[in-house]
Structure formats: structure tokens, C-alpha cells
Amino acid sequence: MHPVTVSLERAERADMPFTPPVECPICRETLALDRTLEDHLVGSHTQREVARRLAAVRERAEVRSVSD
């Protein structure tokens, strides 16, 4: 048998909920955990790309609500 050490102290991050990595809805790139979606969108995409994506999502939402 091997000796086992058990600690009853709370781990540093035990009370923090897990946040999965964020994926950019335009290019599908998975962002680093220390990067925000806003920073990625501003730094990696043009205003036109972001506007097209926003318009497409809005149009799909309107079509769904009309068909319901």
C-alpha cells in the first residue's frame, strides 16, 4: 500500500464556478481564457463583419417570433 495524504482545506478556486472558453460567433476561434469577446471582436473583425453578424442574428430572431 502507498501512503495517501488528504487535505480538508478548501482549494483556492473551489468556490469559483467553471467558465468554459468563449467561441467567437464570427470566426469560431476559441478565445484564450484571459481574453474577452469584445476585445477579440474589436481587434480581429471589421465593423462590417460584426454588423453583418448582428443583423443576421436579429433577422433570424424576428422570423422565429413571427412563425410562433
C-alpha positions, 0 to 999 in steps of 0.5 A, spaced: 500 500 500 502 507 498 501 512 503 495 517 501 495 524 504 488 528 504 487 535 505 480 538 508 482 545 506 478 548 501 482 549 494 483 556 492 478 556 486 473 551 489 468 556 490 469 559 483 464 556 478 467 553 471 467 558 465 468 554 459 472 558 453 468 563 449 467 561 441 467 567 437 460 567 433 464 570 427 470 566 426 469 560 431 476 561 434 476 559 441 478 565 445 484 564 450 481 564 457 484 571 459 481 574 453 474 577 452 469 577 446 469 584 445 476 585 445 477 579 440 471 582 436 474 589 436 481 587 434 480 581 429 473 583 425 471 589 421 465 593 423 462 590 417 463 583 419 460 584 426 454 588 423 453 583 418 453 578 424 448 582 428 443 583 423 443 576 421 442 574 428 436 579 429 433 577 422 433 570 424 430 572 431 424 576 428 422 570 423 422 565 429 417 570 433 413 571 427 412 563 425 410 562 433 
